[in-house]
C-alpha cells in the first residue's frame, strides 16, 4: 500500500504508532523508514535482512547494494 492510497483511519493509526514508538534512525538506510519502505515494496524478510546486513558491512545504503546487484546482472547478461 502506498501512502496516497491510505484511508484516514490508516493515516491516524500510522500517526499514533509513530507517536508512541519514535523510530530510531540508523546508518546506511537501516532506519525504520527504510525498512518500512522495503516492506511496502514487497521484499521478503530474508531479502531485507540481507540488504541491511550487506549495507552495514559495506558502509553503503541498501539502494547502493541493489544497484550493484543489478549492474552485475546486466554486465553478466551482456557478456
N, CA, C and O of each residue as an XYZ file, in Angstrom:
316
protein
N       0.843     -1.176      0.000
C       0.000      0.000      0.000
C       0.887      1.238      0.000
O       1.866      1.317      0.742
N       0.539      2.181     -0.824
C       1.260      3.437     -0.878
C       0.566      4.435      0.039
O      -0.622      4.312      0.333
N       1.330      5.420      0.481
C       0.774      6.398      1.405
C      -0.425      7.119      0.807
O      -1.368      7.440      1.530
N      -0.412      7.383     -0.507
C      -1.521      8.084     -1.149
C      -2.794      7.246     -1.135
O      -3.894      7.787     -1.251
N      -2.653      5.922     -0.994
C      -3.805      5.028     -1.002
C      -4.368      4.774      0.390
O      -5.330      4.021      0.542
N      -3.775      5.397      1.409
C      -4.196      5.145      2.781
C      -5.492      5.885      3.089
O      -5.725      6.999      2.619
N      -6.327      5.229      3.894
C      -7.549      5.883      4.362
C      -7.195      6.794      5.535
O      -6.083      6.740      6.061
N      -8.147      7.626      5.938
C      -7.924      8.497      7.094
C      -7.632      7.668      8.344
O      -6.799      8.043      9.169
N      -8.328      6.538      8.475
C      -8.106      5.676      9.634
C      -6.690      5.101      9.627
O      -6.056      5.001     10.677
N      -6.194      4.722      8.448
C      -4.836      4.182      8.344
C      -3.795      5.265      8.649
O      -2.793      5.003      9.314
N      -4.041      6.474      8.159
C      -3.144      7.592      8.492
C      -3.119      7.818     10.003
O      -2.053      7.993     10.594
N      -4.303      7.814     10.623
C      -4.381      8.020     12.063
C      -3.642      6.920     12.823
O      -2.944      7.196     13.798
N      -3.796      5.672     12.374
C      -3.115      4.552     13.025
C      -1.600      4.681     12.886
O      -0.863      4.430     13.839
N      -1.139      5.074     11.701
C       0.298      5.256     11.491
C       0.821      6.410     12.344
O       1.895      6.314     12.938
N       0.054      7.504     12.401
C       0.450      8.641     13.223
C       0.560      8.236     14.687
O       1.512      8.610     15.372
N      -0.411      7.476     15.160
C      -0.386      7.024     16.551
C       0.805      6.100     16.795
O       1.475      6.215     17.821
N       1.076      5.184     15.860
C       2.219      4.277     16.001
C       3.532      5.045     16.077
O       4.389      4.743     16.907
N       3.685      6.042     15.203
C       4.919      6.823     15.197
C       5.036      7.721     16.426
O       6.143      8.029     16.868
N       3.921      8.134     16.967
C       3.934      8.962     18.168
C       4.336      8.133     19.384
O       5.118      8.588     20.218
N       3.799      6.914     19.483
C       4.123      6.036     20.613
C       5.500      5.414     20.482
O       6.200      5.255     21.482
N       5.899      5.061     19.277
C       7.165      4.376     19.025
C       8.013      5.231     18.105
O       7.966      5.085     16.884
N       8.773      6.107     18.686
C       9.597      7.004     17.884
C      10.638      6.176     17.141
O      11.408      5.449     17.768
N      10.672      6.278     15.805
C      11.625      5.482     15.024
C      13.064      5.838     15.377
O      13.398      7.005     15.585
N      13.903      4.819     15.441
C      15.327      5.028     15.671
C      16.024      5.055     14.326
O      15.972      4.092     13.561
N      16.669      6.155     14.052
C      17.363      6.285     12.789
C      18.701      5.583     12.869
O      19.399      5.647     13.881
N      19.050      4.905     11.771
C      20.303      4.169     11.734
C      21.133      4.574     10.542
O      20.660      5.297      9.665
N      22.366      4.114     10.503
C      23.246      4.458      9.386
C      22.900      3.665      8.133
O      22.327      2.578      8.211
N      23.249      4.211      6.997
C      23.150      3.499      5.727
C      21.749      3.017      5.380
O      21.594      1.938      4.808
N      20.742      3.785      5.713
C      19.389      3.410      5.335
C      18.811      2.276      6.149
O      17.824      1.670      5.731
N      19.388      1.966      7.297
C      18.888      0.853      8.095
C      17.834      1.312      9.097
O      17.466      0.557      9.998
N      17.354      2.526      8.951
C      16.380      3.045      9.891
C      14.998      2.449      9.648
O      14.771      1.720      8.682
N      14.095      2.778     10.542
C      12.733      2.253     10.498
C      12.046      2.595      9.174
O      11.328      1.769      8.611
N      12.269      3.809      8.684
C      11.612      4.229      7.451
C      12.080      3.398      6.265
O      11.265      2.995      5.435
N      13.373      3.137      6.173
C      13.899      2.329      5.071
C      13.330      0.920      5.125
O      12.963      0.354      4.095
N      13.257      0.356      6.323
C      12.708     -0.987      6.458
C      11.241     -1.013      6.057
O      10.795     -1.950      5.396
N      10.497     -0.003      6.447
C       9.072      0.058      6.094
C       8.903      0.180      4.584
O       8.045     -0.483      4.000
N       9.703      1.012      3.959
C       9.631      1.164      2.503
C       9.936     -0.151      1.794
O       9.280     -0.505      0.815
N      10.943     -0.873      2.299
C      11.284     -2.156      1.675
C      10.136     -3.150      1.834
O       9.860     -3.933      0.925
N       9.464     -3.120      2.994
C       8.305     -3.999      3.181
C       7.172     -3.592      2.239
O       6.485     -4.449      1.685
N       6.980     -2.284      2.059
C       5.930     -1.810      1.155
C       6.216     -2.207     -0.291
O       5.289     -2.375     -1.084
N       7.484     -2.357     -0.634
C       7.850     -2.804     -1.979
C       7.611     -4.292     -2.165
O       7.703     -4.803     -3.281
N       7.305     -4.985     -1.084
C       7.024     -6.411     -1.163
C       8.242     -7.295     -0.990
O       8.193     -8.483     -1.309
N       9.342     -6.732     -0.485
C      10.534     -7.543     -0.268
C      10.331     -8.464      0.922
O       9.709     -8.082      1.913
N      10.856     -9.680      0.822
C      10.732    -10.639      1.920
C      11.618    -10.229      3.088
O      12.538     -9.425      2.934
N      11.331    -10.788      4.253
C      12.135    -10.505      5.442
C      13.579    -10.934      5.217
O      14.503    -10.253      5.662
N      13.784    -12.053      4.532
C      15.137    -12.528      4.260
C      15.884    -11.533      3.370
O      17.059    -11.252      3.607
N      15.216    -11.003      2.356
C      15.843    -10.039      1.458
C      16.186     -8.755      2.200
O      17.271     -8.203      2.016
N      15.275     -8.277      3.034
C      15.524     -7.064      3.818
C      16.699     -7.280      4.756
O      17.573     -6.420      4.866
N      16.727     -8.425      5.433
C      17.848     -8.730      6.333
C      19.164     -8.747      5.573
O      20.164     -8.203      6.042
N      19.165     -9.376      4.391
C      20.394     -9.431      3.594
C      20.843     -8.024      3.212
O      22.011     -7.674      3.383
N      19.913     -7.215      2.694
C      20.266     -5.869      2.254
C      20.809     -5.028      3.410
O      21.807     -4.327      3.248
N      20.166     -5.093      4.563
C      20.612     -4.296      5.708
C      21.958     -4.775      6.230
O      22.812     -3.964      6.590
N      22.150     -6.087      6.274
C      23.427     -6.637      6.744
C      24.557     -6.285      5.790
O      25.626     -5.848      6.216
N      24.315     -6.478      4.486
C      25.329     -6.170      3.468
C      25.630     -4.671      3.460
O      26.790     -4.272      3.362
N      24.594     -3.843      3.564
C      24.784     -2.393      3.566
C      25.613     -1.956      4.770
O      26.513     -1.127      4.638
N      25.315     -2.506      5.931
C      26.058     -2.139      7.131
C      27.515     -2.575      7.037
O      28.418     -1.828      7.414
N      27.740     -3.792      6.529
C      29.127     -4.281      6.466
C      29.949     -3.544      5.411
O      31.156     -3.367      5.574
N      29.291     -3.112      4.320
C      29.990     -2.389      3.251
C      29.950     -0.875      3.424
O      30.526     -0.133      2.629
N      29.250     -0.420      4.493
C      29.075      1.017      4.748
C      28.444      1.729      3.549
O      28.914      2.773      3.098
N      27.357      1.119      3.049
C      26.597      1.665      1.922
C      25.124      1.633      2.286
O      24.732      1.072      3.309
N      24.321      2.241      1.437
C      22.876      2.191      1.647
C      22.314      0.943      0.967
O      22.950      0.395      0.067
N      21.130      0.487      1.388
C      20.504     -0.642      0.707
C      20.307     -0.360     -0.789
O      20.421     -1.269     -1.612
N      20.013      0.888     -1.138
C      19.841      1.237     -2.554
C      21.131      1.018     -3.334
O      21.095      0.562     -4.477
N      22.266      1.339     -2.729
C      23.550      1.124     -3.404
C      23.813     -0.370     -3.604
O      24.348     -0.773     -4.636
N      23.443     -1.184     -2.628
C      23.625     -2.635     -2.750
C      22.747     -3.169     -3.883
O      23.204     -3.976     -4.692
N      21.506     -2.730     -3.943
C      20.606     -3.169     -5.015
C      21.162     -2.751     -6.365
O      21.158     -3.539     -7.311
N      21.640     -1.513     -6.461
C      22.198     -1.031     -7.720
C      23.392     -1.878     -8.161
O      23.520     -2.204     -9.341
N      24.257     -2.233     -7.224
C      25.417     -3.070     -7.556
C      24.984     -4.445     -8.064
O      25.552     -4.963     -9.025
N      23.977     -5.032     -7.416
C      23.480     -6.350     -7.840
C      22.903     -6.274     -9.249
O      23.164     -7.144    -10.080
N      22.126     -5.240     -9.512
C      21.530     -5.077    -10.846
C      22.620     -4.860    -11.891
O      22.562     -5.446    -12.972
N      23.610     -4.030    -11.586
C      24.718     -3.797    -12.527
C      25.459     -5.098    -12.827
O      25.817     -5.354    -13.977
N      25.692     -5.926    -11.799
C      26.352     -7.205    -12.019
C      25.544     -8.097    -12.958
O      26.101     -8.747    -13.842
N      24.232     -8.122    -12.759
C      23.347     -8.953    -13.595
C      23.330     -8.453    -15.043
O      23.349     -9.250    -15.981
N      23.294     -7.131    -15.215
C      23.278     -6.559    -16.564
C      24.591     -6.866    -17.274
O      24.594     -7.251    -18.443
N      25.698     -6.698    -16.573
C      27.006     -6.983    -17.197
C      27.104     -8.463    -17.538
O      27.592     -8.814    -18.612
N      26.651     -9.337    -16.644
C      26.702    -10.776    -16.905
C      25.832    -11.164    -18.099
O      26.172    -12.078    -18.851
N      24.714    -10.470    -18.268
C      23.800    -10.788    -19.369
C      24.339    -10.312    -20.715
O      23.955    -10.843    -21.757
N      25.214     -9.330    -20.703
C      25.739     -8.808    -21.962
C      27.030     -9.466    -22.405
O      27.519     -9.208    -23.505
N      27.583    -10.312    -21.557
C      28.856    -10.973    -21.874
C      28.596    -12.235    -22.668
O      29.537    -12.939    -23.034
